[in-house]
Amino acid sequence: MQSFISPALDQYPLTAVPDIPDYRDYLYQPALIRLKPYLRRPAKLEILDQGSEGACTGFALAAVINLLNQQRRRFYQVSPRMLYEMAKRHDEWPGERYAGSSCHGAIKGWYAMGVCQEKDWPYQPNPGELTITRAKRARENTLGAYYRLQHRISDFHAALNEAGAIFASAQVHAGWSKSSIRGGEIPLQGEPLGGHAFAIVGYNSKGFLVQNSWGRDWGSDGVALWRYEDWQQNIRDAWVFRLALPTPQIWHNSPNQYSAKVDDREGIGRSPTRAEIAGHFVHIDDGRFHETGRYWSSESDTRQTAKLI
C-alpha cells in the first residue's frame, strides 16, 4: 500500500481498506437459534478515541475484544496500539510506513501475536515496539474461532445473538459527522468519503448499533444507529469471533504432526507465527536487521533476547 493523503471526517482519517479475498477464510454459518427482536446497547461500553491517527482497525477490534472480555468477567482494556501495529505487519501490503489497514490484516495480526492490555502498551504518539514483556502478556488474549460474515442481514442478526459484537468496516459519508447525527441516528447523506472500521454491538427494527472510536461526544455517548438501508449500500467486511482460553504454557509449541486434517487449509504446511519462535531467530538481510514484515528483527529486539540467554 502506497502512502497518500487519506480522506478524513471530523479530522479522523478514513483509512480502512477492503479485505483482499482469501479462500482460506471460513464463512459464518448461523446456528438455528431464536433471534431476539432487538439487542440493546451493552452496559459499561469502553468508548475509545483514536485521535488523528488512521488506526480505526486496531480500535474497532479492541472495542470488540473489550466487550467479549466483559462477558467473561475480565474488566480491562486491550491495547489498540498493539492490534494496529500488528495489523500493518500482517496485512496484505508490504512495509508499515502507511496509515490504515484492513479488518483481515487486524485479524491475522491478532491471531499470530495475541494482544496485551492497554496499560502494557498504551496508545501514545510514539508507537514504540513489541517488547518481550508485551509479547508474553499478549498470550492472555488470543483469538479462538473466527468467521467472515456474508452480506446477509439475518447472518448479522444471528452473529450478534451468538457472540454479542461484530468487527466491521464500511464506506462512510458525511452523515457520520458529529454535527450530522441527530437523535443518535446516522443520516444517509452524500457520497462515500472513505473506509472506516468499527464495532456493531446491537440492533433494533431500524438498524444496527455502531460503537465508534471517535470519543463519547460522537452519536449518543459514542454509539449511533446505522440504518439498514445505509448498511446495505455501504458495508464492506465483517467478522465474528470468540476469544480463546489462555494457555500461555504451550504458546511456543507447534501442533504435532497428527493435528492437521487432510482438509485443514491452515494446518498443512503452516509456517510458525513469530510469537511461536520469538527469541529463537534473527532475521538479517544483506548484513542489516530486517525490520519489516511478519518475521521482523531489530537491534533492540535482539538485545532483549541476548539478556535472557
C-alpha positions in Angstrom: 0.0 0.0 0.0 1.4 3.3 -1.0 1.3 6.3 1.4 -1.1 9.0 0.4 -3.2 11.8 1.9 -6.2 10.0 3.4 -9.7 11.3 3.3 -11.0 12.4 6.8 -14.2 13.3 8.6 -14.2 15.5 11.7 -10.4 15.3 11.4 -10.5 11.5 11.8 -8.7 9.7 8.9 -10.8 7.2 6.9 -8.2 4.6 6.2 -9.9 1.2 6.5 -9.1 -0.7 3.3 -11.3 -3.5 1.9 -10.1 -7.1 2.6 -8.5 -8.9 -0.2 -10.5 -12.2 -0.8 -8.8 -15.3 0.8 -10.1 -18.7 0.0 -8.9 -19.9 3.4 -11.5 -17.7 5.2 -14.3 -19.7 6.9 -17.7 -18.3 6.4 -20.1 -17.8 9.3 -23.0 -20.3 9.4 -25.8 -19.2 11.7 -27.0 -21.6 14.4 -30.7 -22.4 14.5 -31.4 -20.2 17.5 -34.4 -17.9 18.0 -33.4 -14.3 17.2 -34.3 -11.6 19.7 -36.4 -8.7 18.2 -33.7 -6.3 19.4 -30.4 -6.2 21.2 -29.9 -3.1 23.4 -26.7 -1.2 23.8 -24.5 -3.2 26.1 -23.9 -1.8 29.6 -20.5 -0.2 30.5 -19.1 0.0 27.0 -15.5 1.2 26.8 -15.7 4.1 24.4 -12.3 4.8 22.7 -10.9 7.7 20.7 -8.3 7.0 18.0 -7.4 10.7 17.7 -5.8 11.8 14.4 -4.1 8.6 13.5 -5.6 6.2 11.0 -5.8 3.3 13.5 -9.5 2.5 13.3 -8.9 -1.2 12.6 -7.0 -1.5 15.8 -9.5 0.5 17.8 -12.6 -1.3 16.4 -11.0 -4.7 17.1 -10.1 -3.6 20.6 -13.7 -2.5 21.2 -15.0 -5.9 20.3 -12.3 -7.7 22.4 -13.1 -5.5 25.4 -16.8 -6.3 25.1 -16.1 -10.1 24.8 -13.8 -9.9 27.8 -16.5 -8.3 29.8 -18.7 -11.3 29.0 -16.2 -13.5 30.8 -15.8 -11.1 33.7 -12.4 -9.6 32.7 -12.8 -5.9 33.1 -9.7 -4.4 31.5 -8.9 -2.8 28.1 -6.7 -4.4 25.5 -4.1 -2.4 23.5 -5.4 -0.8 20.3 -1.8 0.2 19.6 -0.6 -3.4 19.5 -3.6 -4.5 17.4 -2.9 -1.7 14.9 0.9 -2.2 14.7 0.5 -6.0 14.3 -2.2 -5.4 11.6 0.2 -3.5 9.5 2.8 -6.2 9.8 0.4 -9.0 8.8 -1.9 -7.3 6.3 -1.8 -7.6 2.5 0.7 -4.8 1.9 4.5 -4.6 2.4 6.1 -2.3 5.0 4.4 -0.4 7.8 5.0 3.2 6.8 1.5 3.9 5.8 -1.8 4.8 7.5 -4.6 2.3 7.9 -5.0 -1.4 7.3 -7.8 -3.9 6.7 -10.0 -5.9 9.0 -8.4 -9.1 7.7 -4.9 -7.7 8.5 -6.0 -6.9 12.0 -7.5 -10.4 12.5 -4.3 -12.0 11.2 -2.1 -9.9 13.4 -4.2 -10.8 16.5 -4.2 -14.5 15.5 -0.4 -14.5 15.2 0.6 -12.4 18.2 -2.3 -12.1 20.6 -2.9 -8.7 22.3 -1.6 -7.3 25.6 -3.5 -4.9 27.9 -3.7 -1.2 27.2 -1.6 -0.5 30.3 1.2 -2.6 28.9 1.3 -0.8 25.5 -0.6 2.5 25.8 -1.8 4.5 22.9 0.7 7.3 22.5 2.0 9.4 19.6 5.3 7.4 19.7 4.2 3.9 18.9 7.2 2.1 20.5 7.8 -1.5 19.7 6.7 -5.0 20.7 8.9 -5.9 23.7 9.3 -9.3 25.2 7.1 -8.3 28.2 4.3 -7.1 25.9 4.6 -10.3 23.7 4.3 -12.5 26.8 1.3 -10.7 28.2 -0.4 -10.8 24.8 -0.8 -14.5 25.2 -3.6 -13.9 27.7 -5.9 -12.5 24.9 -5.8 -14.7 21.9 -8.1 -15.5 19.1 -10.3 -18.6 19.1 -12.9 -19.4 16.4 -13.4 -16.6 13.8 -15.6 -16.4 10.7 -16.2 -13.9 7.9 -19.8 -12.7 7.6 -21.6 -12.7 4.3 -23.7 -9.7 3.4 -27.0 -11.2 4.7 -28.8 -9.3 7.3 -30.1 -12.4 9.0 -26.5 -13.6 9.4 -25.6 -10.3 11.1 -28.6 -10.6 13.5 -27.7 -14.2 14.3 -24.0 -13.4 14.9 -24.9 -10.6 17.3 -27.2 -13.0 19.2 -24.5 -15.6 19.4 -21.4 -13.5 20.1 -22.6 -10.1 21.1 -20.5 -8.0 18.7 -19.2 -7.8 15.1 -15.9 -6.3 13.8 -16.9 -4.5 10.6 -15.8 -1.9 8.1 -17.8 0.2 5.6 -17.8 3.2 3.4 -18.8 6.2 5.4 -20.2 9.5 4.3 -20.9 13.0 5.7 -23.8 11.6 7.8 -21.2 10.1 10.1 -20.0 13.5 11.1 -20.7 14.5 14.7 -22.7 17.5 13.6 -24.9 15.5 11.2 -26.1 12.9 13.7 -29.5 13.7 15.2 -31.3 11.7 17.9 -28.5 9.2 17.9 -29.1 8.2 14.3 -26.7 8.4 11.3 -28.5 10.0 8.3 -27.7 8.6 4.9 -26.1 11.7 3.5 -23.9 12.3 0.4 -21.4 10.1 -1.4 -18.9 7.8 0.3 -15.8 9.6 1.6 -13.6 6.7 2.6 -13.4 3.4 4.6 -13.8 3.1 8.4 -13.8 0.2 10.8 -16.0 0.0 13.9 -17.9 -2.4 16.2 -21.5 -3.4 15.8 -22.9 -4.1 19.2 -26.7 -4.3 18.8 -29.7 -3.7 16.6 -33.4 -2.7 16.6 -36.2 -2.6 13.9 -34.5 0.4 12.2 -30.8 -0.6 12.0 -27.6 -1.7 13.8 -26.0 0.0 16.8 -22.5 1.1 16.0 -19.8 1.7 18.6 -17.3 4.1 17.1 -13.8 5.2 18.1 -14.3 8.9 17.9 -14.9 9.7 21.5 -18.0 9.9 23.7 -19.3 13.1 22.0 -19.9 11.2 18.8 -23.5 10.0 18.5 -25.2 9.1 21.8 -22.2 8.6 24.2 -20.1 7.0 21.4 -22.8 4.9 19.9 -25.2 5.6 17.0 -27.9 3.9 15.0 -26.8 2.8 11.5 -29.9 2.3 9.4 -30.3 -0.9 7.4 -30.6 1.0 4.1 -27.2 2.5 4.8 -25.7 -0.8 5.8 -27.0 -2.4 2.6 -25.3 0.2 0.4 -22.0 0.6 2.2 -21.0 -2.5 4.2 -17.6 -3.9 3.2 -16.2 -6.5 5.6 -17.4 -8.1 8.8 -16.1 -10.7 11.2 -17.4 -12.5 14.2 -15.2 -14.5 16.7 -14.8 -16.0 20.1 -11.8 -15.5 22.5 -9.6 -18.5 23.2 -9.0 -19.6 26.7 -5.5 -18.6 27.9 -2.9 -21.3 27.5 0.4 -19.4 27.6 2.3 -22.5 28.7 2.1 -24.1 25.2 2.1 -20.9 23.2 5.6 -21.6 21.8 4.9 -25.2 20.8 3.8 -26.0 17.2 1.0 -28.5 16.6 2.1 -32.1 16.3 2.2 -33.9 13.0 -1.2 -35.5 13.6 -3.1 -32.3 14.4 -3.9 -31.2 10.9 -6.8 -32.9 9.0 -6.5 -33.5 5.3 -8.8 -30.5 4.5 -7.2 -28.2 7.1 -6.1 -25.3 5.0 -4.2 -23.6 7.8 -2.6 -26.6 9.4 -1.0 -28.3 6.4 2.4 -26.7 5.7 1.7 -24.0 8.2 4.6 -21.6 8.9 5.1 -20.8 12.6 3.9 -17.4 13.8 6.6 -15.0 15.0 5.2 -15.4 18.6 5.9 -19.2 18.4 9.6 -18.7 17.5 10.4 -15.4 19.2 13.7 -15.5 20.9 14.9 -18.3 18.6 15.7 -16.4 15.4 17.3 -13.3 13.9 16.3 -12.0 10.5 19.2 -10.4 8.7 19.2 -9.3 5.1 22.4 -8.0 3.4 24.0 -7.6 6.8 21.1 -5.5 8.2 18.3 -6.3 10.5 15.1 -6.9 8.5 12.7 -4.7 10.4 9.5 -5.1 8.4 7.1 -8.0 7.6 5.9 -10.8 9.8 9.3 -12.1 10.9 11.0 -8.8 11.7 14.1 -8.4 13.8 15.7 -5.2 15.3 18.8 -4.4 17.3 16.7 -3.7 20.4 14.7 -6.9 20.0 17.9 -8.9 19.7 19.5 -7.2 22.7 16.4 -8.2 24.8 16.8 -11.8 23.7 20.5 -11.8 24.4 19.9 -10.7 28.0 17.8 -13.8 28.6 20.3 -16.3 27.2 
